[in-house]
Amino acid sequence: MSDKMTYTADECDVVVVGAGHAGCEAALAAARLGLSTILFSINLDSIAMMPCNPSIGGSSKGHLVREIDALGGEMGKNIDKTYIQIKMLNTSKGPAVYSLRAQADKNRYKEEMKRVLEETPNLKIKQAEVTGVLAENGVVTGVETSSGAVYRAKAVILSTGTYLKARCLYGETIIQSGPNGLKASTELSRSLMDLGIRLYRFKTGTPARIDRKTVDFSKMTPQYGDEDIVPFSFEDTAEDIKREQIECYLTYTNNDTHEIIRNNLHRSPLYAGVIEGTGPRYCPSIEDKVVRFSDKERHQIFIEPEGENTNELYVQGMSSSLPEEVQVALYRTVPGLENCEFMRTAYAIEYDCIDATQLKLSLEFKNIKGLFGAGQFNGTSGYEEAAAQGLIAGINAARMIQKKEPVILCRSDAYIGVLIDDIVTKGSREPYRMMTSRAEYRLLLRQDNADERLTPIGYEVGLISEERYKRFLEKQRLIEEEKERIRSVTVGPKPEIQEFLIIHGSTPLKSGVRLSELLKRPELNYDSLAEIDTGRPEIDAEAAHEAAIQIKYEGYIKQQLSQVKEFKKLENRLLPEDIDYSQIRGLRIEAAQKLNDIKPLNIGHAFRIAGVSPADISVLMIYLEQLKREEKEGGENFDGQQ
């Protein structure tokens, strides 16, 4: 902490440090739950800024946005208001991996989010650099800013993004700044280390922005949005948000591009050893792609508008930290970019973040009551991952103050549950990115049923209004009615039915079958069956779609529900908070150390800790049985000794 004169400037329930996507959701959640909240940003013009790609959603990330909305968060509503193109990805695959993605108008996105924040009751917004977290006897008491102002609070949420001791690098150029040339947070890291918080050094990067006037789109393939659009927010309809969409474009790198990169790798700060931070494995720079995938002759490059009222184009797929003149040369080898002019140079950015295993599943620090972490501060990457954590941190900070149990989502509840469980239980030595493959129960965690899974939780917490909850219940009623109707309708082997089946490559009928059985055939779907489903009522399209998915995949869904049942058995075997695992006889030293560090809530949680073996879990199960027996007998607490 600094030696400057300090003064108490204000008092509140919750302080949120950082107004990126995590901070916005955290502040809105806390304020909407009735807590007096102050949101700090180093620069108010950076609220909800998109320093990297101009999009929301995508594979698995779209699931997170719909879950945020189902719980009562803001991101889905905001992108519905400010998108310029929207499409559902992975529609050639099963519904478990359908993911919504929208190109955003960057300026409108942040302006609209700032407006929502400014109009929210209980919420103050302040431009200041927070330089210290204040705590007494392991309990957070507030924050201090660079001016010496002290803000007392019952809870503090740190959502600092990529600003902590940030520096931007390309070639030999090193700039001590946050993203987009904004001021970095230079002192807060030291305050956190003084509190005993372990920090990591991570890095990420962004491509150049180029001038639309200097691009030849005739050499590229246009990429259009969907005609039949699906909103991110369950509160919006397609008709509500329909608009004329703007094209993106697809082009490719080539051997000339790759040769320039190979010849200049020694000038990349990443390969020259100048960058200390660990970068994201699943979002590599163009240099990384050329080195790691040397057998590939080309890589996809998407040209994405940054908004309606700007000529800036985002060159998706060409993040780089090479020198500026090398970047210009390699970009100009790409078809359509031969004469491109840079408006912003690509750069890598490295920054401080935490080892997230220091957090509870509620996102509260284990050693400091009332201090929470969210977003890239927790070692994740991506706007959507950040917003999801911000929402949970905001909810749980409020519930801690209200003396209520925290909201903890299981891996079988939501992608948000998978995300938080992964980073808190396993940690990550590189920026964590959500992927569908990380979710064991992804057929249950579809983007279309996020409201069914999470809206009751949002309602119980207090972020879903009574009116919205009634609409949700009505939708669930329609889904059940349509499922029953589909199961009750019988289709016979009439000539017109047989002809329909032959035309659709399906086996003709030998006798009557229920419509639900036809729906389960891979070559048939709900829409195509409308031709022979003459008694189909007019109902909400979203409800009808959900009913059809539940019937078509009910065999697989039942199988996953059975797996979840077994999973829940382990999750329900709670472990006492005060165990000293080093005293449990039979546990390996490594396992005891990991268990003491993570402090798992239950056996299932313990099972997912790296370094804890099935044999260690067996020891823990025996330990719990012995504890139960001791309690029944009224004897002394079992300490693992014979």
C-alpha positions in Angstrom: 0.0 0.0 0.0 1.2 3.5 -0.7 2.4 6.1 1.9 0.2 8.8 0.4 -2.5 10.5 2.6 -5.8 8.6 2.4 -9.3 9.6 3.1 -12.6 7.8 3.1 -14.5 8.8 0.0 -17.6 6.5 0.1 -19.1 3.4 1.6 -21.1 0.7 -0.2 -21.9 -3.0 -0.1 -20.0 -4.1 -3.2 -17.0 -2.7 -5.1 -16.3 -4.0 -8.6 -12.8 -3.3 -9.9 -12.8 -3.3 -13.7 -15.7 -2.6 -16.1 -15.0 -5.2 -18.9 -17.5 -7.9 -19.6 -17.0 -9.6 -16.2 -17.2 -6.3 -14.3 -20.4 -5.2 -16.1 -22.3 -8.4 -15.2 -21.0 -8.5 -11.7 -22.0 -4.9 -11.0 -25.4 -5.3 -12.6 -26.1 -8.5 -10.7 -25.2 -7.0 -7.3 -27.1 -3.8 -7.9 -30.2 -5.5 -9.2 -30.2 -7.7 -6.1 -30.5 -4.5 -4.0 -26.9 -4.0 -2.9 -25.3 -0.6 -3.1 -22.5 -1.1 -5.7 -19.6 1.0 -7.1 -18.0 0.0 -10.4 -14.5 1.3 -11.1 -12.9 1.7 -14.5 -9.5 3.2 -15.3 -11.3 4.8 -18.3 -15.1 5.1 -18.5 -14.7 5.0 -22.3 -13.5 1.4 -22.0 -16.6 0.0 -20.3 -17.7 -3.2 -22.1 -15.0 -2.6 -24.6 -14.1 -5.3 -27.2 -10.3 -5.0 -27.5 -10.1 -8.1 -29.6 -12.6 -9.8 -31.9 -15.9 -7.9 -32.7 -18.2 -10.8 -31.9 -20.1 -12.5 -29.1 -20.8 -16.2 -29.0 -19.4 -19.0 -31.2 -18.7 -22.7 -30.5 -19.5 -23.3 -26.7 -19.3 -19.6 -26.1 -22.8 -19.2 -27.4 -23.9 -21.7 -24.8 -22.4 -19.4 -22.1 -24.2 -16.3 -23.4 -27.6 -18.1 -23.4 -26.9 -19.4 -19.9 -26.0 -15.9 -18.7 -29.3 -14.7 -20.1 -31.3 -17.5 -18.6 -29.9 -16.5 -15.1 -30.8 -12.9 -15.6 -27.6 -11.4 -17.0 -27.2 -8.7 -19.6 -24.8 -9.9 -22.4 -27.4 -11.7 -24.5 -29.8 -8.7 -24.5 -26.9 -6.3 -25.4 -25.7 -8.3 -28.4 -29.3 -8.7 -29.6 -29.6 -4.9 -29.7 -26.2 -4.2 -31.3 -25.4 -7.1 -33.7 -24.6 -6.6 -37.4 -24.7 -10.3 -38.4 -25.9 -13.4 -36.6 -25.8 -17.1 -37.4 -26.1 -20.5 -35.8 -22.9 -22.5 -36.1 -22.5 -26.3 -36.3 -26.0 -26.9 -37.7 -24.7 -29.8 -39.8 -24.0 -31.6 -36.5 -26.3 -32.5 -33.5 -28.1 -29.9 -31.4 -25.7 -30.5 -28.5 -23.1 -28.4 -30.4 -25.3 -25.8 -32.1 -23.8 -22.5 -31.1 -25.0 -19.0 -31.8 -22.5 -16.3 -32.9 -23.0 -12.7 -33.7 -20.8 -10.0 -35.1 -21.1 -6.9 -33.0 -21.0 -3.2 -33.7 -18.2 -2.6 -31.2 -19.0 1.0 -30.4 -22.8 0.5 -30.1 -22.2 -2.6 -27.9 -20.2 -0.7 -25.3 -22.3 2.5 -25.5 -25.5 0.4 -24.9 -24.0 -1.5 -22.0 -22.8 1.8 -20.5 -26.3 3.2 -20.8 -27.7 0.2 -19.0 -25.2 0.5 -16.2 -25.8 4.3 -15.8 -29.6 3.7 -15.5 -29.4 0.9 -13.0 -30.6 1.8 -9.5 -28.1 1.2 -6.6 -25.1 1.5 -9.0 -22.4 4.2 -9.1 -19.8 4.3 -11.9 -16.4 5.9 -11.2 -13.3 6.5 -13.3 -10.2 5.8 -11.1 -7.3 3.4 -10.8 -7.7 1.0 -7.9 -4.3 0.5 -6.4 -5.0 -1.6 -3.4 -7.4 -4.1 -1.8 -7.9 -3.4 1.9 -8.4 -6.3 4.4 -8.3 -6.9 8.1 -8.0 -10.2 9.8 -8.7 -12.1 6.6 -11.8 -10.1 5.8 -12.0 -7.6 2.9 -12.9 -4.0 4.0 -12.6 -2.0 0.8 -10.2 -0.6 -1.8 -7.9 2.3 -2.2 -7.4 4.4 -5.5 -4.3 6.1 -6.8 -5.6 9.5 -5.4 -5.6 8.1 -1.9 -9.4 7.7 -1.8 -10.7 4.8 0.3 -14.0 3.1 -0.5 -15.2 0.9 2.3 -17.1 -2.2 1.2 -18.4 -5.5 2.5 -17.4 -7.3 -0.7 -14.9 -6.6 -3.5 -14.9 -8.2 -6.9 -11.7 -8.1 -8.9 -12.3 -8.2 -12.7 -9.2 -6.5 -14.0 -9.1 -8.2 -17.4 -5.7 -7.8 -19.1 -4.8 -4.5 -17.4 -2.6 -5.7 -14.4 1.0 -4.7 -15.1 0.1 -4.9 -18.8 2.5 -4.3 -21.7 1.9 -4.5 -25.4 4.6 -5.9 -27.7 5.2 -6.2 -31.5 8.7 -6.7 -32.8 11.2 -4.7 -30.8 8.4 -2.3 -29.7 7.3 -2.6 -26.1 4.6 -0.3 -24.8 3.7 -0.2 -21.1 -0.1 -0.1 -21.5 -3.3 -2.0 -21.4 -5.3 -3.0 -24.6 -5.9 -0.4 -27.3 -3.3 2.0 -25.8 -5.3 2.5 -22.5 -3.5 3.0 -19.2 -2.4 -0.2 -17.4 -3.0 -0.9 -13.7 0.5 -0.8 -12.3 0.2 -1.0 -8.5 -2.6 -3.4 -7.7 -0.5 -6.6 -8.3 1.8 -5.7 -5.5 -1.2 -5.2 -3.1 -2.5 -8.6 -4.1 0.8 -10.3 -3.5 1.0 -8.6 -0.1 -2.3 -10.3 0.7 -0.7 -13.7 -0.1 -2.4 -14.1 -3.5 -0.4 -16.1 -6.1 -0.1 -14.4 -9.6 0.7 -15.9 -13.0 1.8 -14.0 -16.1 -0.4 -14.7 -19.2 -0.5 -13.3 -22.7 -2.9 -13.0 -25.5 -2.9 -11.1 -28.8 -4.9 -9.4 -31.4 -4.6 -8.9 -35.2 -4.3 -5.6 -37.1 -7.3 -3.5 -38.1 -7.3 -2.5 -41.7 -9.0 0.2 -43.8 -12.1 -1.1 -45.7 -11.3 1.3 -48.6 -8.0 -0.6 -49.3 -9.5 -4.1 -49.5 -10.5 -6.0 -52.7 -13.5 -8.0 -51.6 -13.9 -9.5 -55.1 -11.1 -11.9 -54.3 -12.8 -13.2 -51.2 -15.9 -15.4 -50.4 -18.8 -13.5 -48.8 -20.1 -14.9 -45.5 -23.7 -14.1 -44.7 -25.9 -14.3 -41.6 -28.9 -16.5 -41.1 -32.2 -15.6 -42.7 -34.1 -17.3 -39.9 -32.4 -15.8 -36.8 -32.4 -17.0 -33.2 -31.9 -14.3 -30.6 -29.4 -14.8 -27.7 -31.9 -13.6 -25.1 -34.9 -15.7 -24.3 -36.7 -12.4 -23.7 -36.3 -11.4 -27.4 -38.1 -12.8 -30.5 -36.6 -13.0 -34.0 -39.1 -10.3 -35.1 -38.0 -8.0 -32.2 -34.3 -8.0 -33.4 -34.5 -8.6 -37.1 -32.4 -6.2 -39.2 -30.5 -6.0 -42.4 -27.2 -7.8 -41.8 -23.7 -7.0 -43.0 -21.4 -9.4 -44.8 -18.1 -10.8 -43.5 -15.6 -12.3 -45.9 -13.4 -15.4 -46.1 -9.9 -15.5 -47.6 -6.7 -17.6 -46.9 -3.0 -17.3 -46.2 -0.6 -19.0 -48.7 3.0 -20.1 -49.0 4.2 -16.5 -49.5 2.6 -15.5 -46.2 4.2 -18.5 -44.4 7.6 -17.8 -45.9 7.7 -14.2 -44.6 6.8 -15.5 -41.1 9.4 -18.2 -41.1 12.1 -15.7 -42.2 11.2 -13.3 -39.4 10.4 -15.6 -36.5 13.6 -14.4 -34.7 12.1 -10.9 -34.6 8.9 -12.1 -32.8 9.1 -11.3 -29.1 7.4 -14.6 -28.5 10.1 -16.6 -30.2 12.9 -14.2 -29.0 12.0 -14.9 -25.4 11.0 -11.3 -24.6 7.4 -12.3 -23.7 7.2 -13.9 -20.3 3.5 -14.8 -20.3 1.9 -18.1 -21.4 -0.4 -17.7 -24.4 -3.7 -19.4 -25.3 -3.3 -22.8 -26.9 -6.6 -22.6 -28.7 -6.3 -19.1 -30.1 -2.7 -19.0 -31.5 -1.0 -16.2 -33.3 -0.4 -16.6 -37.1 3.3 -17.2 -36.2 2.2 -20.1 -33.9 0.0 -21.6 -36.6 2.7 -21.6 -39.2 5.2 -23.2 -36.8 2.8 -25.7 -35.1 1.0 -26.7 -38.3 3.8 -26.6 -40.8 2.1 -29.2 -43.0 -0.8 -26.9 -43.7 -0.6 -25.0 -47.0 -3.1 -22.3 -45.9 -5.1 -21.0 -43.0 -8.5 -19.4 -43.0 -8.7 -15.6 -42.5 -12.1 -13.9 -41.9 -12.5 -10.2 -42.6 -15.0 -8.8 -40.1 -16.4 -5.3 -39.9 -15.9 -3.6 -36.5 -19.2 -1.7 -36.9 -21.6 0.1 -39.2 -20.1 3.5 -38.9 -16.4 2.8 -39.2 -14.0 1.6 -42.0 -12.0 -0.6 -39.5 -12.0 -4.3 -40.4 -10.8 -7.0 -38.0 -8.6 -9.6 -39.6 -9.7 -12.7 -37.7 -7.0 -15.4 -37.7 -3.9 -13.2 -38.1 -3.0 -12.2 -34.5 0.7 -11.3 -34.5 3.5 -9.8 -32.5 5.9 -9.5 -35.4 7.4 -6.1 -36.2 5.0 -3.6 -37.9 6.7 -3.7 -41.3 6.7 -7.5 -41.3 3.0 -7.6 -40.5 2.2 -5.2 -43.4 4.2 -7.4 -45.8 2.6 -10.7 -44.7 -0.9 -9.3 -44.7 -0.4 -8.1 -48.3 0.3 -11.6 -49.5 -3.3 -12.6 -48.7 -5.8 -12.5 -51.6 -7.8 -9.2 -51.4 -5.4 -7.6 -49.0 -2.6 -6.8 -51.5 -3.0 -3.1 -51.0 -4.4 -3.0 -47.4 -3.5 -0.2 -45.1 -3.2 -0.6 -41.4 -5.3 1.5 -39.0 -4.1 -0.3 -35.9 -1.1 -2.6 -35.7 -1.4 -6.2 -34.3 0.2 -6.8 -30.9 0.6 -9.3 -28.1 -0.3 -8.2 -24.6 0.9 -9.8 -21.4 -0.6 -9.2 -18.0 -0.9 -10.6 -14.4 -3.7 -12.9 -13.4 -4.2 -15.3 -10.5 -3.9 -19.0 -9.9 -7.7 -19.7 -9.8 -7.2 -22.7 -7.4 -7.1 -20.0 -4.7 -10.8 -19.5 -5.2 -13.9 -21.4 -3.9 -16.5 -22.6 -6.4 -18.4 -19.5 -5.4 -15.4 -17.5 -6.9 -14.6 -16.1 -3.4 -11.0 -16.3 -2.3 -10.4 -19.0 0.3 -8.1 -16.9 2.4 -9.9 -13.5 2.2 -13.6 -13.4 3.1 -15.6 -11.1 0.8 -12.9 -10.9 -2.0 -14.0 -12.4 -5.3 -12.3 -12.9 -8.7 -13.9 -13.0 -12.1 -12.9 -13.0 -15.8 -9.4 -12.9 -17.3 -8.2 -12.0 -13.8 -9.0 -15.7 -13.1 -6.8 -16.9 -16.0 -9.5 -17.4 -18.6 -9.8 -15.9 -22.1 -12.8 -14.6 -23.9 -15.6 -12.1 -23.4 -18.2 -14.8 -22.7 -16.2 -16.7 -20.1 -15.6 -13.4 -18.4 -19.2 -12.4 -18.3 -20.3 -15.8 -17.0 -17.9 -15.5 -14.1 -18.8 -11.9 -13.4 -22.5 -12.8 -13.1 -21.8 -15.6 -10.6 -19.3 -13.5 -8.6 -21.9 -10.6 -8.5 -24.6 -13.0 -7.3 -22.5 -14.6 -4.7 -21.0 -11.4 -3.4 -24.6 -10.2 -2.8 -25.7 -13.5 -1.2 -22.7 -13.5 1.1 -23.7 -10.1 2.4 -27.3 -11.2 2.6 -26.1 -14.3 4.6 -27.5 -16.7 2.0 -25.9 -19.8 0.6 -23.8 -19.2 -2.6 -25.0 -20.2 -6.0 -22.8 -23.1 -7.2 -23.6 -24.6 -10.6 -22.6 -28.3 -11.1 -21.0 -29.6 -14.2 -24.3 -31.2 -15.0 -26.2 -27.9 -14.6 -24.4 -25.6 -17.1 -21.4 -24.8 -19.1 -20.8 -22.1 -16.5 -20.5 -24.9 -14.0 -18.0 -26.7 -16.1 -16.0 -23.5 -16.6 -15.8 -22.6 -12.9 -15.2 -26.1 -11.8 -12.3 -26.5 -14.3 -10.4 -23.4 -13.3 -11.0 -23.7 -9.6 -10.3 -27.4 -9.3 -7.7 -28.0 -11.9 -6.2 -24.5 -12.4 -4.7 -23.6 -15.7 -1.2 -22.6 -16.7 -2.5 -21.0 -19.9 -5.5 -18.8 -20.7 -8.5 -21.1 -20.3 -11.0 -21.2 -23.2 -14.4 -22.9 -23.0 -15.0 -25.7 -25.5 -17.9 -28.1 -26.0 -15.5 -31.1 -25.5 -14.9 -30.0 -21.9 -18.6 -30.7 -21.0 -19.3 -34.4 -20.2 -23.1 -33.9 -20.4 -23.3 -31.7 -23.5 -26.4 -33.3 -24.8 -28.1 -32.1 -21.7 -26.4 -28.7 -21.7 -27.7 -27.5 -25.1 -28.0 -23.8 -25.9 -31.7 -24.2 -26.7 -32.6 -25.5 -23.2 -30.5 -23.0 -21.1 -33.7 -21.4 -19.8 -35.1 -24.8 -18.7 -31.9 -25.5 -16.7 -31.2 -22.1 -15.2 -34.2 -19.7 -15.3 -35.7 -21.3 -12.1 -32.3 -20.5 -10.4 -32.3 -17.0 -11.7 -35.9 -16.5 -10.4 -35.0 -17.9 -7.0 -31.9 -15.6 -6.8 -34.0 -12.6 -7.8 -32.7 -11.7 -11.2 -35.6 -13.0 -13.2 -38.9 -11.0 -12.9 -42.2 -12.5 -12.0 -43.5 -11.7 -15.5 -40.6 -13.4 -17.2 -40.9 -16.4 -15.0 -44.6 -16.8 -15.9 -43.7 -16.7 -19.6 -41.1 -19.3 -19.0 -43.6 -21.6 -17.2 -46.0 -21.2 -20.1 -43.3 -22.2 -22.5 -42.5 -25.3 -20.5 -46.2 -26.2 -20.5 -46.4 -25.9 -24.3 -43.3 -28.1 -24.7 -44.8 -30.9 -22.6 -48.2 -30.6 -24.4 -46.4 -30.9 -27.8 -44.3 -33.8 -26.7 -47.5 -35.7 -25.6 -49.2 -34.8 -28.8 -46.3 -36.1 -31.0 -46.2 -39.4 -28.9 -50.0 -39.9 -29.3 -50.4 -39.3 -33.1 -50.3 -42.5 -35.1 -49.3 -42.6 -38.8 -50.4 -45.5 -41.0 -49.0 -47.0 -44.2 -51.1 -44.9 -46.5 -49.8 -44.4 -50.1 -49.1 -40.7 -49.5 -47.2 -41.5 -46.3 -45.1 -44.2 -48.1 -44.4 -41.8 -50.9 -43.3 -39.1 -48.4 -40.9 -41.6 -46.7 -39.4 -42.7 -50.0 -38.8 -39.2 -51.1 -37.0 -38.5 -47.8 -34.8 -41.6 -48.1 -36.7 -43.3 -45.2 -38.0 -46.9 -44.9 -41.7 -47.3 -45.8 -44.1 -48.5 -43.1 -45.4 -52.0 -42.7 -47.9 -51.0 -40.0 -48.9 -47.9 -38.1 -46.3 -46.1 -35.9 -46.4 -43.2 -33.6 -45.2 -39.9 -35.0 -42.5 -39.8 -32.3 -40.9 -43.0 -33.8 -40.7 -41.3 -37.2 -39.2 -38.2 -35.6 -36.4 -40.4 -34.2 -35.3 -41.4 -37.7 -32.0 -39.6 -38.6 -33.2 -38.6 -42.0 -36.4 -37.0 -40.7 -37.0 -33.9 -38.6 -39.8 -31.9 -37.1 -40.0 -29.5 -40.0 -40.1 -32.1 -42.7 -42.7 -34.1 -40.9 -45.1 -31.1 -41.0 -46.1 -32.4 -44.5 -47.8 -35.5 -43.0 -48.5 -34.1 -39.5 -51.7 -32.5 -40.6 -53.1 -32.0 -37.1 -50.1 -29.9 -35.9 -51.3 -27.0 -33.8 -49.9 -23.5 -34.1 -47.6 -23.0 -31.1 -44.5 -21.0 -30.2 -41.7 -22.1 -32.6 -39.1 -22.2 -29.9 -41.3 -24.5 -27.7 -42.0 -26.8 -30.7 -38.3 -27.0 -31.5 -37.5 -27.9 -27.9 -40.2 -30.6 -27.8 -38.9 -32.1 -31.0 -35.3 -32.2 -29.7 -36.3 -33.9 -26.5 -38.2 -36.6 -28.3 -35.7 -37.2 -31.1 -32.8 -37.7 -28.7 -34.7 -39.0 -25.7 -32.7 -42.3 -25.7 -29.4 -40.5 -25.5 -30.8 -38.0 -23.0 -32.0 -40.8 -20.7 -28.5 -42.3 -20.9 -26.8 -39.0 -19.9 -29.4 -38.4 -17.1 -28.4 -41.9 -15.7 -24.8 -40.8 -15.8 -25.7 -37.6 -14.0 -27.5 -39.6 -11.3 -24.2 -41.5 -10.6 -22.3 -38.2 -10.7 -24.7 -36.7 -8.2 -24.1 -39.5 -5.8 -20.4 -38.5 -5.5 -21.4 -34.8 -5.4 -23.7 -35.5 -2.5 -20.9 -37.0 -0.4 -19.8 -33.8 1.3 -16.4 -33.4 2.9 -16.0 -31.4 6.1 -14.3 -28.0 5.5 -11.9 -28.3 8.4 -10.2 -31.6 7.4 -6.4 -31.7 7.6 -5.8 -34.3 4.8 -2.2 -34.9 5.9 -3.6 -36.6 9.0 -5.7 -39.2 7.0 -3.9 -42.5 7.0 -3.5 -44.1 3.5 -3.6 -40.9 1.5 -0.5 -40.3 -0.7 1.5 -37.2 0.2 0.8 -35.5 -3.2 -2.9 -36.2 -2.8 -3.0 -34.8 0.7 -1.2 -31.6 -0.4 -3.5 -31.1 -3.4 -6.6 -31.7 -1.2 -5.4 -29.3 1.5 -4.8 -26.7 -1.2 -8.1 -27.0 -3.1 -10.3 -28.0 -0.1 -12.9 -29.8 -2.2 -16.6 -29.6 -1.2 -17.4 -33.2 -1.9 -16.1 -36.5 -3.2 -16.9 -35.7 -6.8 -15.0 -32.4 -6.5 -12.0 -34.2 -5.0 -12.1 -36.8 -7.8 -11.5 -34.1 -10.4 -8.3 -32.7 -8.7 -5.2 -33.4 -10.7 -2.9 -35.7 -8.6 -5.7 -37.4 -6.7 -6.0 -41.0 -7.7 -9.0 -43.5 -7.5 -7.1 -45.2 -4.7 -7.0 -41.8 -2.8 -10.8 -41.5 -3.4 -11.3 -44.9 -1.9 -9.4 -43.8 1.2 -11.6 -40.7 1.5 -14.8 -42.8 1.1 -13.7 -45.1 4.0 -12.8 -42.0 6.0 -16.3 -40.6 5.5 -17.9 -43.9 6.5 -15.8 -44.0 9.6 -16.9 -40.4 10.5 -20.5 -41.3 10.0 -20.1 -44.4 12.3 -18.3 -42.3 15.0 -21.1 -39.7 14.9 -23.8 -42.4 15.3 -21.9 -44.0 18.2 -21.3 -40.6 19.8 -17.6 -41.3 20.0 -14.7 -39.0 19.4 -14.0 -37.6 16.0 -12.1 -40.0 13.8 -8.6 -38.6 12.9 -7.5 -41.4 10.6 -5.3 -43.1 13.1 -5.8 -46.7 14.3 
